[in-house]
Amino acid sequence: MYAFIWRHLPGNVWVRIAISLVLVLAIVYALFNWIFPWAEPMLPFGDVTVDQGNVQDVQPSGGLPG
């Protein structure tokens, strides 16, 4: 797929690199501005299952045995 895109970009190698960089930046911009905010309410980031345990019940490990 990437070879197909690379072959169809116009210009020499440096122009292709610049166009590729602009395309990647545009995709990242679109993801952070539209796709991630749209998907965030559907993801379970607020469903935390970690329980608040008593800190005194936690025993430090003694390291490696032996």
N, C-alpha and C positions, 0 to 999 in steps of 0.2 A: 504494500500500500504506500509506504513512504517513498519507495523508488518511483512509483507511478506519479506521485505528487511532484517529486524532484525533477523528473523528466519533463513535466508539463509546465514548470515555472519558466518565465522568460528570463533572458539575460545570461551573463557569465556566472561563474561560481560565487563571486562576491555579491552580485545582485540577488542571486538565489538565496544566499545566506541571509541577506537583509530582509527579503520578502518572507522567508521562513520565520525569522525572529518576530516580525510584525504580526504574522498570522498566529504564532504561539501566544504573543502578548494579547492579541484580540480575543483569543479563546479563553485565556485565563481571566481577562476582564469580564467577559460575558458570564463565565461560571460564577465569579464572585458577586456580580451585580444582579443577575437574574435567576440562574439555576439554583445555586445554594440557598438563597433566601426563600425561593419557592418550595424547595424540598425540606427545609429545616423543620417546619411544623409537623411533618410526617415522620421524622426520625425520633427514636426514643431516648434523646439525650437527658430528658427530665425524669426518666424512670430509673431512679437509683435503687439498687438492691443492697447496698452496703449498709450494715447496721451499726449504730453508734454503740460500741461495746465499752465496758468499763476499762479504763486505762490501767488500773491496778491488776487486772486479770492477765495482762500480757506479760509473759516472762521472756527476758532476753535469752537468745540461744547461747550456748556455751562454746560455739565454734565447732571445728571439726573434731570428731572423736579420736582418741588415741594419742 
